[in-house]
Amino acid sequence: MSGKNGWAETFSAFAVGVGVGTALGILFAPKAGEDLRSDLAGNAKEGLDQAVSKGREWAGRAQKVAGDAVDQAKSQVRDAVDEGGQAYREARNSAS
């Protein structure tokens, strides 16, 4: 690098380096304690809200499955009672 052009290129490279370094420093600088606590609290609340939402969804599914199982059990009991009543009537009629 010689003359004015060499100096201009060096200064330009230095200026770009300072700009990039400043931008990266601002981008990756740690947050203040209060800001960090606020962000952590917000993230924790968001995570809790999602957990509650999933819990409600799963509870709804469990209630539906349990309700279906109860309905199926009731149907099987009714069928068994009907079959028992039919067997009783047949036995009574054959005994007569």
Secondary structure, DSSP 8 states (H G I E B T S, - for coil): --HHHHHHHHHHHHHHHHHHHHHHHHHH----HHHHHHHHHHHHHHHHHHHHHHHHHHHHHHHHHHHHHHHHHHHHHHHHHHHHHHHHHHHHHHH-
